[in-house]
Amino acid sequence: MDAREIHLKRRPVGMPVADDFAMVVNSLPELAEGEVQVRNLWMAVDPAMRGRMSDAKSYVPPFALDAPMEGPAVGTVVASRDPGFAPGDIVSSRLGWREAFNAPASALRLRPDTGLPPQAYLGFAGVTGLTAYAGLLKIAALRPGDVVFVSGAAGGVGSIVCQIARLKGHKVIAAAGGAQKTAYLRDTLGVDAVIDYKAEPNLTRALAREVKAIGATGIDVYFENVGGEHLQAALALANPFARFAICGMISQYNVTDAPTVPRNLTLVMVKSIRMEGFIALNHMDIEPHFLADVTAWHKAGLLTATETVHEGIDHALDAFFGLFSGADLGRMLVKLG
């Protein structure tokens, strides 16, 4: 079987461009004992992939040059030489950015028939959903009466954070960029207040305005996806003993100069704020509880799956670049099969 895959050709400086990548056709060999052949149905792109394109030390190794990149994917088993997998099985893996592949069975997770669509395991029922769930309920330790501020609120993680906070009865202030995203947050997700950061000359003043509008004195939980001015505003409006769950800082990923904000970081000390960075893979112990909850919420109509879909591996880079231009609404996916 021939399968196309996208390789990293050189390490980007600043915003990645198409010439940093190459499309390669790979002929899959015969399966070895213990291997499984998978045709990917869906893959997802996320901002954290930008970090792996550099060779800076991080919690995961960098992408190798002249080799296919990695990322979340869900596919169907075509052939198997492992007793744990059979043709037709739905599996998830970290072997995205390719149409098909051979891999050891240990690289795959069998997905039982829960009635969810396969791509749900790349969104609310996968690591994206677990990131929102763990960050809000475990890292930020959501408490009764908390006011929650979410940046990047219309993205894959942020939109799930907003929904979990709302279904648990909390007031939510959501920040996103552009009229489409703010309308989605207000009209579809029903958050209490929305900030279009692209239309605001001063994000701190905008957050103060919305805090007052919902009858609050400040924010108790901040779910961080963006960094920069958003983090500065959250620090300024935080109540004493607020908790910040630091999931990502997409505004900083392509910065080549030294960051200039936040300029009020001393408020962490003054307000006794607890700020904790986290990654979902460190919280797999709660996955069974998470999966049971989100499946039940989805079936009850309390959790909406929002996706931006690109068709074909030819458009996988368009999907990735769209994360940084604001073209994503919900989870950014590429349909491969």
C-alpha positions, 0 to 999 in steps of 0.5 A: 500500500502506498500512503502519503505523509508529511515530513518536517524538512527544516526547523521553522523560525517564527511562523512556519511556512509551507517550505518547512515541510515536504509531502512524501509517498511511502510504500508500506512493507509487509507486516511483521509479527506483532504489527498492525496496519492502519488507515487513518480516518481523521487526524487533528492539529494543535498548537503544541505541535509548533513546539516540537518543530524546534529542537528546544528541550521540552516534555516531549522530543522534537520532531525528527527532520526528514521523517513524518511528524506525529499527532493525534489520529484515529483510524481503522485496522486494515490488517493485523499480525497481533491477536489484540487487533482485527480488521475493522477495529477503530484505533487511536494513535499518535501517528497522524500526518500520514494516510496509513502506516504499519506500527507495533500494537503497543502504539495503538489504543483500541476504541470500544463501540460507545456510540460516539463518532470516531473523531470524538476521540480527537476532541471531547472524548480524547486528550483535548477533552481530558486537557479541559477536564483535568485543567478545570476540575483538578488543576484549577480545583473548580469550587462552588461560586467560582467565576471562570475566565477562559482565553482561546475560548472558541478553540478545541480545549477552550470550548470544552472548558466553557461548557464544563464550567457552565454545566456545573453552574458557573459564570463564564467569561470567554475571550476569542477573536472575531465576530464568528467566534464570539457569536458562537460562544454567546449563542451556542455555548451560552457563556455569560460574557464574551470579549472579542480581543481583536476589537478591544484596545485594552484587554484588561479594561475589557475584562474589568468591564465584563466582570462588573457586567456579570455582577462579580468582583473578579475572577477565581479561575483562569484557564490559560490558552493564549498568554501575553495580554490575556495573562496580564488581564487575568492577573489584574482581575484575579480575586485573592487566592485565584487559581490559574491552569496554564494549558498553553500560550499560543501567542508566544509560540512564534515570537522571535523577540523577548516577550513584553507581557505580562508586566504585572507578574508580581500580582501572583505574590500580592494576591496569593494566586496559584499558577500551575502548568500542566499537560494532560498526559500526566493525568491519565489516571482520571481518564476513566472518570473523564470519559464516563462524564463526557460521554454522558454529557454528550448523550444528554445534549449538554456537551457540543462537539464543534469542529473545523474540518479540512478534507485530505492530507493535502490540506493538513498544513492549511489546518495547522496554519489556521490555528495561528491565523484564527481560522479554527472554531472548536477542534481543528481536524483533517478528514483522511478517510 
